[in-house]
Amino acid sequence: MAETIGNGYRRLFQIRLLHHYWLDEAATVFDLIPSQAKREERLLSYDMRPFLALTPTTATEKLLQGLGCVYKSIASGCMVAAPETTVIPDDAILEFIVTVQHPAFHNYTALTLRPQKIYEIFYQPEEKTYRYKENVPLLSNLTGASRGTGAGKSLFLSTEIPALAADDKVEALVISGTTLLQLTGDQPGAGTHQLAPQAANLPVFVNQADLPAIVPPAGLVGAPARGILLTGQIPDPVFALIRLAPVRPTDTDFSFIDATGHAKVSSPVFDIRFKSRSTIWQYFDKSSGALISAETDPLPLTYYGNAGSKQKPSEGVVKAVKSGDRITQLVSEIFI
């Protein structure tokens, strides 16, 4: 009789890229929609692939193949599975590239006004050119924040939302006390609007603290303050970089291997949450072009529902109102 060898697989981790433009119900954040059935239905219909792509770097792909792991693209992001018998090195680093697939993504996504410019700087001591891309988020399970405890604990790859800083720009998310606020203009003197009296009740959205500081070689002048170094593994179109480590000593819920190096029985699900853009909705007479009225506070742009009391704007162009170089307001113009 032929010998049969079984080799079962266990999920190592899952990454979900969830955009709240496609999930929220008007002004109600997806996580706070009262109906569990509606939340589940919304997730089942969600597909990030028309506007975002998530792919492993070449080095990560080779490492996963060498370990016998399986990478699978799914509607919400990706899933990686490992053979039950495989020992994952605890010093392994897995990197994934997020790229934008549709230009409309930038119209309805908060924190996208910061330019992601590429800098090429020749460094004489090494006779090589360093290439940096400005304002690219680095999202990691080593620095990600969480919400909740126990079975209801949610793991985010974004770092905790920070307090207000002097150089924050329009759409920056800040925590003041327990309150979650969003800037309606550029610092200094930026206005804010409240997203939640208790920040812990909302997800940890991608925020300005996810932009890593760039530390160039000594004597290299002209590098941007925040962003990432572009390499053969990280292509020019990168919008965000995901970096995962098997073990997080400070919070083992973020680890995806156990003490023996095998995939955990209960594998982590890592969330990346993109907040939809909020704007002041202004209503104009479509015949005369005259301003009819305007909302007092910014309202979120969402696919489902209407956060206002009149016609909602499309996902189209958002107007930045400026005073000099400083943005003071984001506006959606609606002609009725």
Secondary structure, 3 states (H helix, E strand, C coil): CCCCCCCCEEEEEEEEEEECCCCCECCECHHHCCCHHHHHHHHHHCCCCCCEEEEECHHHHHHHHHCCCEEEEECCEEEEEEECCCCCCCCCCEEEEEEECCCCHHHHECCCCCCCCEEEEEEHHHCEEEEEEECCCEEECCCCCEECCHHHCEEECCCCCCCCCCCCCCCCEEEECCEEEEECCCCCCCCEEEEECCHHHCCCECCHHHCCECCCCCCCCCCCCEEEECCCCCCCCEEEEEEECCCCCCCHHHCCECCCCCECCCCCEEEEEECECEEEEEEECCCCCCEEEECCCCEECCCECCCCCCCCCCCCCCEEEEECCEEEEEEEEEEC
